[in-house]
Amino acid sequence: MLQVGESPRTGGRDEEHIARLAELDGPLPPILVERQTMRVIDGTHRLLAAVSKGLSAIEVEFFDGSNADAFLKAVEANVTHGLPLSLADRRAAAERIVTSHPHLSDRAIARTAGLGARAVAAIRRRVAETADQPQLQVRVGRDGKVRPLNGLEGRRRAAELIAERPDASLREVARLAGISPATVSDVRRRLAAGEAPATGAAGDGTISVVFPTQRTRATATQRMRLVRSDPAMVLEKLLRDPSLRHKEEGRQLLRLFQQNAMGTKEWSELTAVVPTHCTALVVDLARQCAETWLEFAQQLDQRVRVVDRAATG
């Protein structure tokens, strides 16, 4: 009843991979099948391996949706497990998805196709030059949320919210402004330094944020300079601090800092270790960890502001 469907693999089937799957004793994971047409969306190699073993049935998971959505699902499945797609296959898939799903953000397509967001943005620009694409004002991100393409407007809204609600968390401001927590953190940093919410925003109605006191602004600037100093020197100073070393929670914090206090060279070496088929998952997890650290920094920053306000009466 099953039919071999369209595959994002331009090179066709891999006979060696089929043979390896056929040698496995246990049952293979269910294949993904389009319900109406019985076409295989993901799992062609598993299907052919089952046929070569003389099996007459195979477990399936049904998919209901359009052909474009089926291809999107196939690409996503092949990127996250099984035989990885080649770079050429992933680029070709991204180009097709940009055309069929122009409302998806660069990051959303990048995660599906196993590419970087910049690579997808370049593909989108190339497609726009050769095809008549609709001019959309919003895009759907990786989290399923709809955000405006005009990032400057989101930054301006974040600046307003930070001025009105200085104690609000990064995630809260991000949700209300329709931007990411990382972008909110950048806006907060710019405002603390007396800069515009975005590069090149001055002169066209940029919002001015008035800090409660000059001391608050000066303190924020000093904290920024501390972050820009040598991480190794800062970590060494923290490791000597008995108020941290003599508490279990403090020691846990120091261990986390030690694990993250690597130089550019060490991080570059780690990027080379990540296999292609895991890149999208590692990128997503790394960004989540970064947002968690930003949230932690924001909470500490908020506590210092409360102390500063109490000290100034």
Residue, then its C-alpha position, 0 to 999 in steps of 0.5 A: m500500500l505504501q509508495v516511495g515519496e519525494s525525498p530531500r536527498t538529491g543523490g537518491r537512496d543509499e544502498e549501504h545504509i539500507a543494508r546496515l538497517a536490514e542487519l538490525d534485529g530489533p524493530l525499526p522506528p515507525i516511518l512517517v506516511e502521508r495519510q491520503t496518498m500513502r506516500v512515505i515522507d520520512g523513512t524510505h531507507r527503513l521501508l526498503a530495509a524491511v522489504s529486503k528482509g521479506l517483511s510484509a508490514i511496517e509500523v507507520e505514523f500518519f501525517d495530515g497536511s499539504n504537500a509543502d508541509a509534508f516536505l517541510k516535515a521530511v526535511e526536519a526529520n532527516v536533519t534531526h535523526g538517521l542518515p544526515l543530509s548533505l550540505a547541498d541537500r540542506r541548502a536546496a531544501a532551505e531554498r524550497i522552504v523559503t519559497s513555499h513558507p515565506h512567513l517562516s523566520d530565518r531562524a525557524i527555517a534554519r533549525t528545520a534545514g540544519l543551517g545557520a540563520r545567516a545562510v537562510a537569510a542569504i538564500r532568501r535574498r537570492v530567491a527574492e531577486t529571481a522570484d515574485q515573493p509576497q511582501l510580508q510584514v511579519r514572520v513566524g519564529r521558531d517558538g511559533k510566535v508572530r513577530p514584525l519584520n521591523g526590528l527597530e519598532g520592537r526595540r523602541r517598544a522594549a525601550e519604552l517598557i524598560a523605562e516604564r517597568p525597570d524591574a520587569s524580567l527580560r522574558e516579560v519585556a520580550r513577550l510584550a515587545g515581540i522580540s527575543p530576550a537576547t534583543v531586550s538585553d541588548v536594548r537594556r545595555r544600550l540604554a544603560a550606556g546612554e545609547a539609542p535602542a538600535t544602531g542607526a536609530a538616532g535622528d528618527g524619533t528615537i526614544s530618550v530614557v531618563f534614568p531615576t538618578q545619575r548614580t543608577r546610570a553610573t552603576a550600570t555603566q560600571r557593571m558593563r565595564l566589569v563584564r568586558s574585562d578579562p573573564a579569567m581575572v574576574l573568575e580568579k577574583l571570585l574563586r578567592d572570595p570566601s563568601l562564595r567558597h564557603k557556601e554550597e550554592g556559591r561553590q556551584l555558581l563558581r563551578l558553572f563559571q569555570q565550565n563557561a570561562m573558556g577562551t575563543k580558541e577553546w570554543s572554536e575547537l568545540t564547534a568543530v566537534v559537533p556533527t552536522h546532524c546535531t548542529a540544529l539541536v546544539v544551536d538551539l540548546a546553546r541559545q537557551c543556555a545563553e538566555t538563561w544566563l541573561e535572565f540570571a544577570q538581569q535578576l542580579d542587576q535588578r537586586v543591585r538597583v533596589v539596593d542603590r535606590a534604598a541607599t539614595g533614599 
